[in-house]
């Protein structure tokens, strides 16, 4: 079997944020310390070694970087200061670009001008769609009562001229569904490419067909609980990530699938299911944002010590989306139509590019790749166990 060495792999990884890996001489300290290490896997040294040797094809079949949640213990204890945890983060960016058949992930991770331009163009399109549809500013200022309901709240779906509220909601909901289909198309195709590289191209193991079903529960379980995070000593990081994932998933589901029931003209009581779910999601996002922002500014925690530009872009976009959404809610409750409508457009101008870029091509995609990586890892583990039993029985 021919093993191809890629001499340009290190230069490639530098573009994804690699600092230096020459300090690592594989003493094994990180492997001995990491709570995710198994007897059959030299974690995280296997991935580091493959990278150092330039074995990019084998590295593409390796899911170890996704199994790492960067608790930082390995880097804290490394006697050489080689930062193995940060290298796993670099490899996750590289793998994200490797799975992405469009090449956009690579552009966004390695050329910030691409990401900024894409965000700006999408935001400009959103604003341009609404600029001629919003009621005149003088009308909003002189006749605000026309845009309020009987409860004194702003009628959010009556924000455009010439379109009744019902049809406006239909247009927004249709746009949501189109956006969801676009995202799903990119993300699912990238996951299929991941499956091709991790499972199909790995000739060292053959997965029994039955295992795809018997191990599938792990995919659902790990997506819903982020359980591997809990193995790290710092439980607050796991809680923050769990709140982020559940909060975002709730908001995304409500906006895409149930928007007609969520964005209504009536001001519901605080205990209504819509507002309870919205408040929980907002709390989860704000908790994560505050925790990570303070951590990356202070750099007191190992996992927050190194920040790639994509980390800050993600935090800023998520923060602006969350804050603008909170302001829309406040302005609507207090009966300020002009502020509600203008902030709503700004909210969409931030939210749409964040979802279209971050979900399939950048940081948000990790929420999908991680549980699939754990699923694929267990598929391989189960296959090797079965092969070992067959070999033992034959002997």
Buried (B, 14 or more C-beta within 10 A) or exposed (E): EEEEEBEEBBEBBEBBBBEEBEEBEEEEBBBEEBEBBEEEBBBBBBBBBBBBBBBBBBBBBBBBBBBBBBBBBBBBBBEEEBBBBBBBBBBBBBBBBBBBEEEBBBBBBBEEEBBEEBBEEBBEEBEEBBEEBBBEEEBBEEEBEEBBBEEEBBBBBBBBEEBEBEEBBBEBBEBBEEBBEBBEEBBEBBBEBBBBBBBEEBEEBEBEEEBEEEBEEBBEBBBEBBBBBBEBEBEEBBBBBBBBBBBBBBBBBBBBBEBEEBBBBEBEEEEEEBBEBBEBBBEBBBBBBEBBBEBBEEEEBBBBBBBBBBBEBBBBBBBBBBBBBBBBBEBBBEBBBBBBBBBBBBBBBBBBBBBBBBBBBBBBBBBBBBBBBBBBBBBBBBBBEBEEEEEEEEE
